[in-house]
Amino acid sequence: MEITKTPRTPARRKRDVLDRLAREEDVWVASADAGGTPWLVALWFLWDGEAVWLATRTTNPTGRNLREGRRVRLALGNTRDVVLIDGEAEVFTRDEVPAATARAYTAKYGWNPGEDAPSYAYFRVRPLAVQAMCGEHEMAGRQLMRDGRWVI
């Protein structure tokens, strides 16, 4: 397959990433336990302009992995138009989560995890690295954030 499309500029990629974070609902969440066993699930998410917020039970594999290992990779989109976010998760019980975050999550999905079951918690994922590419022709220049700072 011949690629004739011009790659997006880094600034355009960043705008596209921020737009997707604001409007999309589902994100793939990849984590691993202490033994290295991987776990991949799709979860609803909320972007607050600085971090991605997830909600899941602390008793399931994803919740345990995020709480104990903290490292996580998030993925939006498909293999031909993907955003990858590597970050560290911090757990917030339903009593600890900022009220504005809980309200925004509930407004977006019509569901308040904190009212569902005591085992639900919120996880704030602070991005450390962000990559975005829309096809092989965008492999170069895909790194938009390193060490928690936008590079563009």
N, C-alpha and C positions, 0 to 999 in steps of 0.2 A: 504494500500500500504506500503510495507516494503522498507525503504531507506537503501541502502547499500553503497552508494557513500560517500567518505570521504569529509568533509567540506573543502573548500579552506582556506588557511591561511589568516590572515589579510593582509599581504603584497601582496599576490596574488589578493585578492579582490580589494585592492587599485589600483594595476596595471590594472585590468580589468575595474574598474570604469574610470580611466583616458583614457584608450583606447576607451571605449564607448563614452565618452565625445568628444574625438577627431574625431571619425568617424561617429557617428549617426547624423541624420538630424532633427528628430522630438522629442519633449519632451511634456509630459502632464504638463500643468500649472494650478494649483489649487490656487484660491484666493477667497476672500470674501469681500463683501462690509461692510460698517460701521454697518449695521444691522445684519450682520452675514450670509447673503444669499450667499451660495457658488456658484462658477463659475468654470467650468473646460473646457479647450480648449487645443488642440494640436497646437503647434507653431514650426516653424523652430528655431534653436538656433545655436549659435556660442560659443565655449569654447576657451578662450584666455590663458588658463593655470592657471588662478586665479579666473575667474568669468564666468558665463553664460550670454550671451547677447541674448535678445529677441527683436523682433520688432513687434509692433502692433499699432493700432490707439489709441490715448488717449481718443477718444470719445466712445469706446466700453466698455463693462463691465470689461474686463480684464485690459485694459489700465487705466480705472478709479480706479479699485481696487489696482493695483500696484502703481499708483501715490499717492493715498490717504492713503492706509493702509500699503503699503510696504511689508508686510509679504506674503510669497509665498512658496508653496511646488511644486517641480518639480519631475516628475517620468519618468524614462526610462525603457522600457521593459514591461514585462507582470508579472503576479502574481507569476510565478515560477522562474523568473530571473529578479529581480527588483533592481533599484537604486533609492533611495529617497533622495532628497536634499531639506532641509529647508533653506531658506535664506531671505534676505532683498533686495528689489529692489530700485534702484535709477534711475530716469528718465533723459534722455538726449534728447533734441530736435535734429532735424537733423542738426542744426548749432552747437550744443554743443558736439555731439558724436565725439570721437577721430577719426581722418581721417583713421588711420590704422585699426580700428574696422570696419568702414564703408566699406573700401576696402576689408577686409577679408570676411565680410558678403556677399558682392556682388560677390566676387570670388567663394564662396562656393555655392551660390544659383542662380547666374546670375540675381539677382534682388537687386536694391538699394531702400529700403523703403523710404529713404529721398527724392528720386526723384519722388515717386509715388503720394503722397498727403501730404499736409501740416499737416494733423492730425496724421501722423505716427511719432512715437518716438521710440527710443531705450531704453531698460531697462537693466541695469547691475544688475545681481543677484549675490551677494556675498554669497557663501555657509557658513552657520553657523553650520549645521549638515549634515552628509552624512551617509546613511545606505546602505548596499548591501547584498543581500541574493539570493541564487539560490536554493530555496526549503526550506522546514521546517527544515531540518537538519542543515541549516546555520543560524537559528534564533540567536543562541548564537554567539557572536562576530560580529554581523552585524553593530555595530556602529563604523564607521571609522573616523568620524570627530565630535568634540564637540566644541562649542563656537568658531567656525571658525578656529580650529587647528586640523590637522590630529593627531589622537591618536596612530597611528602605525608608 
